[in-house]
Amino acid sequence: MIRTEWRTHSPRPVAIVLLDRPDKKNALTPAMLDDVCAALAQAGRRAGAIVLGGSGTAFCSGFDLSLCKDDSRALAAMLTGLSRAIRLMRELSVPVVVAAHGAAIAGGCALLGGADVVVAHSACKLGYPVVRLGISPAITAPFLIGAIGAGRIRERLLGGQLVSGDEALACGLAHQLAASAEQVIDDAAALAEILTAKPACGIAATKAWMNELDGADRHANEALATSLSLVGSLEERERMQALWA
């Protein structure tokens, strides 16, 4: 459910890591999150830059909630895997570009927090509509406050409304818009190829210093603990069961 492609005509190769479950709009499972972490780590040892994208009509529709219908352990595993994936993207010494086409919802949108650059398109839908399920998107907050500001992140996480690619660009959730959904991955790859021409040591040092400045990684464990604290709660189980009623 994870596939890696390589583009090798730039100064250093570009790895395109794809969520590859298009029939489910790349809904995440615990195994997929383990595999995406493995693929990113492996690509980081060879690539000059990495693009994280999705197959089919959407980047990622979030967690596969069908796994959580009768068992909260799957939800806990996905929250933990998501946190690990975001942190890994930030820790990699090479640039990570997320190519978000179609939709980046809930856990899918949370992955944007690990990116150095996000490419989307005007008609893309992005957001964190999980509070209505009794799940806290706290895991996302440390990685987005620096990007879009504390006030806006409160509105996004508490309200849960989806925004368009244009709105995402305006608030800092996305950094570049492609002309169409079909163009997103190619534009992200072209940007990644430009980044491979930069000195690797300069890129790595700059990423590490920016991570130190924003301090998100220092709060990642507490953010994950906040999200995990609601897993299995009465409200979460009632909302999850109502989803399938």
FENJO-V229258 format. One record per backbone hydrogen bond with DSSP energy under -0.5 kcal/mol. NH is the residue of the N-H (numbers start at 1). CO is the residue of the C=O. If there is no record, write none. Layout:
BEGIN
NH|CO / NH|CO
END
This chain:
BEGIN
3|18 / 5|16 / 7|14 / 14|7 / 15|49 / 16|5 / 17|15 / 17|51 / 18|3 / 18|16 / 19|53 / 20|1 / 20|18 / 24|21 / 25|22 / 26|21 / 27|24 / 28|62 / 33|29 / 34|30 / 35|31 / 36|32 / 37|33 / 38|34 / 39|35 / 40|36 / 41|37 / 42|38 / 43|39 / 44|40 / 45|41 / 45|42 / 46|43 / 47|43 / 48|13 / 49|13 / 50|95 / 51|15 / 52|97 / 53|17 / 53|51 / 55|19 / 58|55 / 59|101 / 59|103 / 60|103 / 61|25 / 64|28 / 65|63 / 67|64 / 68|65 / 69|66 / 74|71 / 75|71 / 76|72 / 77|73 / 78|74 / 79|75 / 80|76 / 81|77 / 82|78 / 83|79 / 84|80 / 85|81 / 86|82 / 87|83 / 88|84 / 89|85 / 90|86 / 91|87 / 92|88 / 95|48 / 97|50 / 98|96 / 98|117 / 99|52 / 99|97 / 100|98 / 100|119 / 101|99 / 103|101 / 104|125 / 105|60 / 106|127 / 108|105 / 110|106 / 111|107 / 112|109 / 113|110 / 114|111 / 115|112 / 116|96 / 117|96 / 119|98 / 120|176 / 122|178 / 124|121 / 125|102 / 126|163 / 127|104 / 130|128 / 131|128 / 133|130 / 134|131 / 135|130 / 139|136 / 140|137 / 141|137 / 141|138 / 142|138 / 143|140 / 144|140 / 144|141 / 145|141 / 148|144 / 149|144 / 149|145 / 153|149 / 154|150 / 155|151 / 156|152 / 157|153 / 158|154 / 159|154 / 159|155 / 160|155 / 160|156 / 163|126 / 165|122 / 165|124 / 166|122 / 168|164 / 169|165 / 170|166 / 171|167 / 172|168 / 173|168 / 174|168 / 175|118 / 176|118 / 178|120 / 183|180 / 184|180 / 184|181 / 187|183 / 188|184 / 189|185 / 190|186 / 191|187 / 192|188 / 193|189 / 194|190 / 195|191 / 196|192 / 197|193 / 197|194 / 198|195 / 203|199 / 204|200 / 205|201 / 206|202 / 207|203 / 208|204 / 209|205 / 210|206 / 211|207 / 212|208 / 213|209 / 214|210 / 215|211 / 218|215 / 219|215 / 219|216 / 220|217 / 223|219 / 224|220 / 225|221 / 226|222 / 227|223 / 228|224 / 229|225 / 230|226 / 230|227 / 231|228 / 233|230 / 237|233 / 238|234 / 239|235 / 240|236 / 241|237 / 242|238 / 243|239 / 244|240 / 244|241 / 245|241
END
